[in-house]
Amino acid sequence: MRGLRFIYRTARDEKNFEQYGSDYLWFFYSLGASVSDAGIRAAARRMGLERARVWRRAHRRLAEEASAGEVADFAFGSDAADSLGLRDDALKSQIRRAAARFKARDYLSFDPLSEPPPADVPQECEFDKTVNARGARVCRLCGRPLKMRTRADVWYDALITVYVGERFGVRLGASYADVLKLLPTLRPYRASAGAGDEEFYDTVYSLTHVVYTLNDYGQRRLPRELLAEEFEFLRASVREAIAERDVDMLGELIDSLRAFGLDERDAEIRAGTEYLLTHQNADGSWGDAGARDIYLRYHPTWGGVAALSRYAWRAGGLAPSRLRVLRELKTATAFVNPKSKV
């Protein structure tokens, strides 16, 4: 509850909410829809509904010239607001019309129907925050060298985007199955933790978001046998996260492993839980209390809250369409272009 209240306090800051509003709304919705504790559930829904009203007032209309990124952000926020009980069907129609103007590369930086996750998507420029075109090696404004995003980072960003689009009923470049089917291209998971090891961190977050998008953020248990490699990698990464003192990653790992049926009887769950319980900040947050970017304060706290929560798992398991894709993934080893005749 202390962590939840911290996140709500930061969400009520106008600047924070303007920058991360749709993400805040998803936190309040997902927590209120999944946890078993009635007090936490009611508080999250109350906070989320109050913030959703604010978001709706600031997002009544999508500009005609909206970019693909703006369309996606409107879809994210509107889906969360809908899920909290505050619908706006007129805005949804605007988003749907605008979404059709763009292609997969506009939303995802690649086309999952014709290629695996690429390694030539640059990060935004560290110096002037410019977003450069795919394949660029130097910033088009300042001329400085650019760092490339990992393939895992590009892939899981795409996975989240298409998941939310599909939930909301608006196609954001591809279907969820189109992107999920590319998971085997990230195997085998051989990276290990270490300072600056972006591949390891992005692999962890890729796999935690496989869990989140498959189980609708804590609402369904997952069949461990259909994601055996992913489960083993996540479980092996818990001690790495503790050694790195990375509570954001640790929270997502513990949260994800619970979806596979682990609980406090498991040594890794116990170790992660004890670390989180002994490293909560005085203000209720987790993570670096001195971080300037509020995302680096509320997101680790989100992970801490989720990892320590009990879930009211829905009966029935995954939808047949999701199970079918997972069974295909179990035997898949390489990317195959579905448009190829080979």
Order of alpha helices (4+ residues) and beta strands (2+ residues): alpha-alpha-alpha-alpha-alpha-alpha-alpha-alpha-alpha-alpha-alpha-alpha-alpha-alpha
